[in-house]
Amino acid sequence: MTVVMIYGFQGRFSGDSKYTWSHPDVGATHKCMLFLRQQSEAYDFETALDECGRYGFTNIENMRGGKLQIDVLNTDLYRGFAGFYEEALSSGAALVYYPHKDAADGDAA
């Protein structure tokens, strides 16, 4: 059974991405969500870490996982994630990073 699992983590963008995507600045550290297509609901942190690396993220910390509950994509709060779910189903993965200013700029994430 195909499922989409979500893995949350914090990591540094190295610039060495295997994908063409709208990525953060090189060297920036961000909290992220990886949507990963899997054949079971079992956590697969090793594959998730590999996929984070393909997106160009290193120094991965605090990785946690969970199964995406599809019905929440119909709610106002989570409707914006439907595209990432669809991308993960069709391509195998999708990554979202949360942009923020550095603490030196006066705003912490």
C-alpha positions in Angstrom: 0.0 0.0 0.0 1.4 3.4 -1.0 1.5 6.0 1.7 3.0 9.4 2.1 5.0 9.9 5.3 6.1 13.3 6.6 9.5 13.7 8.2 10.2 16.9 10.0 13.8 18.0 10.6 16.2 20.9 10.8 19.2 21.0 8.5 21.7 23.2 6.7 21.4 23.7 2.9 24.8 22.9 1.3 23.9 23.9 -2.2 24.7 20.4 -3.5 21.2 19.5 -4.7 20.4 16.8 -7.2 17.1 18.6 -8.0 16.2 21.9 -9.6 14.0 23.7 -7.1 13.5 27.0 -5.3 16.0 26.3 -2.5 17.2 28.5 0.4 20.6 30.3 0.4 23.7 28.1 0.7 24.7 27.7 4.3 21.3 28.6 5.7 19.8 26.4 8.4 16.0 25.8 8.2 13.3 23.7 9.7 11.8 21.5 6.9 9.2 18.9 6.1 9.9 16.0 3.7 6.9 14.3 2.1 8.1 10.8 1.2 6.2 8.2 -0.8 6.7 4.7 0.8 5.2 1.3 0.4 4.4 0.9 4.1 3.7 3.0 7.2 6.9 1.9 8.9 9.3 4.8 9.5 12.2 4.7 7.1 14.6 7.3 8.5 17.5 6.1 6.4 15.7 6.7 3.1 14.4 10.0 4.5 17.9 11.1 5.3 19.1 10.1 1.9 16.4 12.1 0.3 17.2 15.2 2.4 20.7 14.8 1.1 19.4 14.8 -2.5 17.7 18.0 -1.8 21.0 19.4 -0.6 20.5 19.3 3.2 23.3 18.3 5.6 23.7 18.4 9.3 20.2 16.9 9.8 18.9 17.2 13.4 15.8 16.3 15.3 14.2 14.2 12.5 10.8 12.8 13.4 8.2 11.1 11.3 4.5 10.5 10.9 1.9 9.3 8.4 0.1 12.0 6.5 -3.6 11.8 7.2 -5.1 12.6 3.8 -8.4 14.0 5.1 -6.6 17.0 6.8 -5.7 18.2 3.3 -9.4 19.2 2.9 -9.2 21.6 5.9 -8.4 25.3 5.6 -5.4 24.9 7.8 -3.7 22.2 5.7 -5.1 22.8 2.2 -1.8 24.4 1.2 0.1 21.1 1.6 -2.0 19.2 -1.0 0.4 20.1 -3.7 3.4 18.6 -1.8 1.4 15.5 -1.2 0.6 15.2 -4.9 4.2 15.8 -5.8 5.4 13.1 -3.4 2.9 10.6 -4.9 4.0 11.3 -8.4 7.7 12.0 -8.0 8.5 10.1 -4.8 9.3 13.1 -2.6 8.7 16.8 -2.0 10.4 19.1 0.5 9.2 22.3 2.2 11.5 24.6 4.1 10.5 27.4 6.4 12.3 30.6 5.6 13.4 32.8 8.4 15.8 35.6 9.2 19.0 35.0 11.0 19.0 36.0 14.7 21.7 38.6 13.8 19.0 40.4 11.7 16.9 40.9 14.8 14.3 38.2 14.1 14.7 34.7 15.3 12.9 31.9 13.6 
